[in-house]
Amino acid sequence: MNETNTKRTEPEDFEPVMTELELARLGGGHVAYIKVLSPDEAREMFP
C-alpha cells in the first residue's frame, strides 16, 4: 500500500475570515473542496 504524507501548515495566530456556520451557508450546506495555497501557487493560478 502506498501512503502519502501530507504536511499541513497553519499560522499560529490565525483569525478566521468567517465562522463555520457562515462557511456552510456560503456553499448551500455543501463544501466540495478547500485547498490552502501558497502565495506562489496563488500568483501562478491567478496572475
C-alpha positions as CSV (number, residue, x, y, z in Angstrom):
1,M,0.0,0.0,0.0
2,N,1.3,3.5,-0.9
3,E,0.9,6.1,1.8
4,T,1.3,9.8,1.1
5,N,2.5,12.1,3.9
6,T,0.9,15.5,3.7
7,K,2.3,18.4,5.5
8,R,-0.3,20.9,6.8
9,T,0.9,24.3,7.7
10,E,-1.3,26.8,9.6
11,P,-0.3,30.1,11.1
12,E,-0.2,30.1,14.8
13,D,-2.1,33.4,15.1
14,F,-5.0,32.6,12.8
15,E,-8.1,34.7,12.7
16,P,-10.9,33.0,10.7
17,V,-12.3,35.0,7.8
18,M,-15.8,33.6,8.6
19,T,-17.5,31.3,11.1
20,E,-18.2,27.7,10.3
21,L,-21.9,28.5,10.0
22,E,-21.2,31.3,7.5
23,L,-19.0,28.9,5.5
24,A,-21.7,26.2,5.5
25,R,-24.3,28.8,4.3
26,L,-21.9,30.0,1.6
27,G,-22.0,26.7,-0.2
28,G,-25.6,26.0,0.5
29,G,-24.6,23.4,3.1
30,H,-22.1,21.7,0.8
31,V,-18.3,22.1,0.6
32,A,-16.7,20.5,-2.4
33,Y,-13.0,21.2,-1.7
34,I,-10.9,23.7,0.2
35,K,-7.2,23.9,-0.5
36,V,-4.7,26.2,1.1
37,L,-2.5,27.9,-1.5
38,S,1.0,29.3,-1.0
39,P,1.5,32.8,-2.3
40,D,3.4,31.5,-5.3
41,E,0.7,29.0,-6.2
42,A,-1.9,31.7,-6.0
43,R,0.1,34.0,-8.2
44,E,0.5,31.2,-10.7
45,M,-3.2,30.3,-10.8
46,F,-4.4,33.9,-10.6
47,P,-1.9,36.2,-12.3
